[in-house]
Amino acid sequence: LTGFGAYRSYYKDALDWLGVDVHVFKVGTFKSYPEPYVRNDASPDAKEADLFWMNDLWGDYLKDIAAARHLDAAKISAQIADYADAVKSAGGDMAKLALADKLVDKLATPDEARQMLIADGARDRHSYRQIDFADYAALVEREHALDTRPQVAVVVAEGEILPGDQPQGTVGGKSTAKLLRAARNDDAVKAVVLRVNSPGGDAFSSELIRREVELTKAAGKPVIVSMGNVAASGGYWISMDGTQIFAEPTTITGSIGIFGIMMNIPNTLAKIGVHTDGVGTTPLADPIDPRRALDPNVGTALQAVIENGYRNFIGKVAAARHMTPEQTDAIAQGRVWSGTQALERGLVDKIGSLKDAIAAAAQAANLGDKYRVRYVEKPLTFWERIAMNMSNDALVSFTQAVLPQMPLGLLDQPQIRAQLRLLESARDGKLGVYAYCFCSMR
């Protein structure tokens, strides 16, 4: 246990040496993301804001450990302060130290742990009773196929928010909006949980998703937001209109602010003898060409656009959270909060887990305990299904089944896998022939 830290590299001197002109347009005193490009160190405001939420998370972490392990949080902090001496006293044996500090109950090898489970009565032939996750998931899927109860649909927004259609496991302005729309139009779905774990991203895409949340509520289906590790900036944008917002105590949220960065490199190019010149029909022709110095009028216009985006952001937050724009601005400015701090400032409604959010959604839709949970996923294309089915396990099984019948070395898995990656570039509606001949390897 060493504590939480957040350290970044800063590039101002390097960029100055290279001759790169960096232009930052932002609103929010604490919106520190662009700082590495214009400073050589963190600003005092950034350090203050980061340490504020970090100390809150660290305190929660210590309290959780103390409660789970029946220890004193202050004593854990004291142990960390003397960690070097403690490690030395333990002879450098970290496992022994963890046992002495009561962070673990027993030191055991995997086979010893298996024997402990078997001894506790969980025996199943030569090991303990268990089920493979894939088998369990398939069983649940079969049960759900026959389940006619009303549904609470879970839409997952995981990762950076990007424009357009994005693959499963990411957030696309268009694709994630489609998932919410599909849940809204499904008569079996009575409530929606939007699970957000995103640091933000594209503002327009965030607005598309937020709008679908608003429309789903207007259609009479409650939308409960469940924040995961992080729901900041655009991640908060897509969350703010939820019927209720749940956050974990350690969720990173807020960061209500907007910024833009432009880098121009005419001086960099000049160092290697490259120059840019030409004509345009107006002074603003081709205004963001990085080879040319930024026109001050363009900079003024971009800053105005950023400021308008910020007013739009805090205005929507104010309307959604029943605040005035001035109250919102006071807790915005790009500042990041922990889930507990966000609750104190009215940015979220409750502290709770995904399970709590699902229960709240069922309650808001008056479902009692007669409902099932369904995760709404973007359907895979035919080619995506083939690529996903050709997993490492499938390749191993294929090798084991065919290897005895083929020459040694024929089924070199990395080589086969390289050929199968061709399938990943295939798309529905796109003609193509993909073949691999084993004969050449004989």
LOKE-139341 format. One record per residue (C-alpha): residue in one letter; x, y, z. Coordinates in steps of 0.1 Angstrom, whole numbers, plus 5000, padded with zeros to 4 digits. Layout:
// LOKE-139341
aXYZ/...
This chain:
// LOKE-139341
l500050005000/t501850314988/g499250584983/f497750754952/g499650974928/a499151154896/y502251264877/r502551384841/s505251484817/y505451854806/y506651954772/k506852334770/d510652354768/a510752074743/l508052224721/d509752574723/w513052414712/l511252244683/g509652574674/v506152454679/d503552724687/v500852584710/h497552764713/v495152664741/f491452774741/k489552674773/v487152774799/g487652644835/t490352744859/f490952374868/k490652234833/s494352124834/y494451874806/p496252114782/e498852224808/p501651994797/y501852164763/v502152514777/r503952464810/n506852284825/d505052194857/a501552164871/s499852484880/p499052554917/d495252534908/a495752184892/k497752054922/e495152194946/a492252034927/d493951694921/l495051664958/f491551754970/w489851454952/m492851224956/n492951264994/d489151184995/l489650864975/w492650764995/g490750815027/d487850605014/y490350335003/l491950315038/k488550305055/d487450015032/i490649825040/a490349895077/a486649785078/a487249465058/r490449365076/h489349485111/l492249725113/d492750095122/a493050335092/a495450555111/k497650265119/i497750165082/s498850525074/a501550495100/q502750165086/i503050325051/a505150615066/d507650355080/y507350115050/a511050105041/d511949995076/a509149745077/v510249585044/k513849565057/s512649405090/a510749145070/g513949055051/g512449195019/d509748925020/m506649125009/a504248835015/k505548785050/l505049165056/a501449145043/l500748865067/a502249055096/d500249365088/k497049145087/l496349245050/v496148865042/d495048575063/k497348295051/l500248235027/a499547945004/t500347814969/p497547764944/d497447394950/e497247454988/a494347694982/r492547424961/q493047174989/m491547425014/l488447464992/i488147084989/a488447045027/d485647295032/g483347055014/a483447194979/r484946874964/d484146784928/r486146484917/h489746594917/s489246964924/y486647194939/r483147264925/q483447534898/i481947644865/d483747804835/f482548164830/a481748094793/d479547804803/y477848004830/a477248294805/a475748054780/l473447904807/v472248254817/e471648344780/r469448034775/e467448114806/h466948474795/a465748364761/l462748194778/d462248474804/t459148694796/r459348924826/p459649304820/q463149414816/v465549674830/a467949744801/v471549824809/v473450034783/v477150054789/a479150364779/e482750254784/g485750454772/e486450774753/i483450934736/l484150934699/p482051044668/g479950814648/d479650444650/q482150274673/p482749904680/q481549724711/g483349824743/t483650194732/v481350494732/g480250624698/g477950934695/k475850754669/s476250384681/t475550454718/a472650674710/k471250384689/l471550154719/l469550394741/r466950444713/a466650064709/a465950034746/r463350314744/n461550154715/d461549804730/d458149744747/a459649474770/v462049734785/k460449934813/a463450114826/v467050194815/v470350194834/l473150394817/r476450264831/v479050534825/n482750474827/s484250744805/p486651034808/g484851224781/g485651314746/d483751464716/a481251724728/f478851684699/s478751304703/s478151354741/e475151574732/l473751314709/i473851054737/r472451304763/r469551384740/e468551014738/v468551004776/e466251304776/l463951144750/t463850814769/k462650984800/a460051184780/a458750844767/g457950744803/k460950514809/p463150614838/v466850634831/i469150574861/v472750664856/s475350444873/m478850594873/g481850364874/n485450464879/v485150784860/a482350984845/a484051324838/s483651594813/g481751434784/g481151144807/y479251374830/w477551544800/i475851214790/s474951154827/m473451474839/d469851424826/g469451094843/t466251044864/q468750964892/i472550954892/f474350704913/a478150734919/e480650524938/p482350704966/t485550694946/t484150784912/i486051054894/t483351294881/g482751664872/s485451824851/i482652054837/g484752254813/i485852274776/f489152314759/g490752294725/i494452284715/m496052384682/m499752344673/n501352544646/i504852454632/p506052714608/n509152774630/t509752404632/l509652364595/a511952664591/k514652484611/i514852224582/g514452484554/v510752434547/h508552744542/t504852794534/d503353064513/g500453114489/v497253314485/g493653294497/t490453474487/t489953604523/p492253644554/l490553344569/a491153104540/d492452764553/p492552904589/i493852594607/d496752504585/p499452394611/r502252504587/r501252864591/a501153094621/l497653114637/d495853424627/p494853614659/n491253664645/v490953284642/g492153244678/t489553494690/a486853314671/l487852974685/q487953104721/a484353244715/v483252904703/i484852734734/e483152984757/n479752924741/g480252554746/y481052614783/r477852824787/n475952544770/f477452284793/i476752464825/g473352574813/k472352214807/v473852104840/a471852384858/a468652274842/a469151904848/r470351944884/h467952224894/m470652484899/t471252834886/p474052874860/e475953074886/q475752794911/t476852544885/d479752764874/a480952774910/i481452394911/a482352364874/q485452544860/g486852204849/r487252094885/v487251714893/w485451574923/s485151234939/g481751074940/t481351174977/q482351534969/a480051544939/l477151424961/e477851714985/r477651954956/g474551824940/l476151674909/v474951324918/d471951194938/k473150894956/i476150684965/g475750334952/s476750054930/l475549934896/k473349684915/d471849974935/a471150164903/i469349864887/a467149824918/a466350194917/a465450164880/a463049874888/q461550074916/a461050384895/a459250164869/n457050004896/l458349654887/g458749524923/d460949214922/k459449074890/y461849184864/r465049074846/v468149264837/r469249264801/y472449424787/v471749604754/e474649554730/k475249674695/p474749364672/l477849224657/t478149204619/f478648864603/w482448924599/e482749054635/r481148734647/i483648524628/a486648724641/m485448704677/n484748334674/m488248274662/s489648334697/n492848214711/d491047914727/a489447834694/l492847834677/v494347614703/s491447364700/f491747374662/t495447304665/q494947014689/a492346854667/v494146884634/l497846874644/p498146484645/q496946464609/m499346734595/p503146774591/l505046904621/g505247284623/l502347324598/l500047494622/d502247764635/q499647954655/p501148304651/q501348254614/i497748134612/r496548414634/a498248674611/q496348534582/l493048534601/r493448894609/l492448954573/l488948874584/e488949174607/s489149404577/a486149244561/r482849424564/d479149344555/g478449464520/k482049454509/l483149194484/g486249004490/v487948664488/y490248554516/a492148224513/y495148064529/c496847754514/f498547514538/c500147334508/s502947584504/m504147494539/r504747124531/
